[in-house]
Amino acid sequence: QVQVVETGGGLVQAGGSLRLSCTASGRTFSNYAMAWFRQPPGKEREFAAAIRWTYGFTSYADSAKGRFTISRGDATNTMYLQMNSLKPEDTAVYFCAARSSPMAGVAGLSNPGLYEYWGQGTQVTVSS
């Protein structure tokens, strides 16, 4: 059984910062990639950022470039999303996703279908 747990959401004023954390665990889990997706109110889920675990290669949505940073933590299979200069349009439920099956290269990191395991989501609200 693989579990994916996000923490760190909350309410912040525009221009502020938040750091989200995600940990994937489970006896059978092998980390190939992890990602953050988000779902704004009334909209579809969208890609935010991803990291190809072994390579350390990162990918960002255009909306996240220059403001968000995805990184690996020191703890096993822990990932962070540092979000700076937050805007009201960043308000969303943020989901962590993880891939445990072998994959080649770095293609498709923004595709939600790549990931087998998902967290329950954490709410981020940015007030204007």
N, C-alpha and C positions, 0 to 999 in steps of 0.2 A: 504494500500500500504506500503510495507516494502522496505526501502532503505538501502543499504550497501555501505559505502564510505571509500575508502582507501586514505591515504596520507602518504607522507614521503619518497617516492622513490627519486632516484637521482644517481649521478655519484660519485664514491668513489675509492680511490686507494686500491690496495690489502693490507690487514692488517688493514684497517680502519673499522669504525663502522657506522651503520645506524639504526634508529628506525622507524619502520612503525607503523602507527595507523589505526585503523578501528573502525567505529561506525555504529551500526545497529539501525535503528529507524523506527517507525511506530506504529500506534495505536493498531494494532493486534499482534505485535511482542512479543513473549515470548522466552526468551533466554535459550536454553538448551545446546548448544555447539557452539563454534566458532573455526575457523581454518584458517590457511594460506596454500595455495597451490602456486606452482610456475611453470612457463612454460619457460624453457630455449629456446633460438633460435633454431628452427628446431626440437624441441623435444615435447614429450607429456607432459601434465600437470602432476605434481607430488606433493605428500604430503610433507609439511615442518614441521608443528606443529599444535597442536590443544589443546583446553582447554574445559573440561566439566564444564559448567559455575557454577552451584551451588556447585559442589564438589570441584572445583579448581584443579581437576586432569588434569595433562598435559601429552601430548604424542609428541614425536619428531621422525622425520626421522633420520636414522643413520647419514646422511650427516650434520644434524643440531645439533646433540647432542654435548654439551660442548661449542658450539659457539653461538647458538640462544637461546633466552629466551622469552617465550610467557607469557603474564600476563594480568590481568584485570586492567583496569584503574579505577579512582575514579568516573568518569562520567558514567552515565547509559549506559550499553551495549557498552562500549568502551574497545578495546583490543589493546595491543601493541605486536610488535615483535622486540626485541632488537637483532641486528645482529652484532656480533663482529668477529674479525679475518677474515674478508671477503676475499674470493678467487675469481679469475676470473670465476670459474665455478659456482659461485652463481649468475652470471648475468642471469636475467630472468624477466619476468613480474610476479609480486606477486599479487595473488588474495586473497581477504578475503571472507570467506564463513560463513554462519550462519544457524543454525537449530532452527526452531520455533515450531516444533511438539514434543510432549512428547517422551521420549526415556528412556530405562532402562539401567542402568549401564554405562560402558565406552567403550563397544565394538564398533568397527567400526569407530572410530574417524578419521582414515586415509582414509576412503572411501569417495570419492567425492560425491557419490550418497546419502550420509547421509544428505547433506545440501541442503536446498530449496532456499536459497538466496545467491546471489553472487554479488560482486562489479565488477567494470569495470577493475580493475587492476592498478598497479603502477609499473613503470619501475625501476629496480635496475641494474645499470651497474657498474661492478668492473673492473678497469683497472689494467693491470700488470705492 
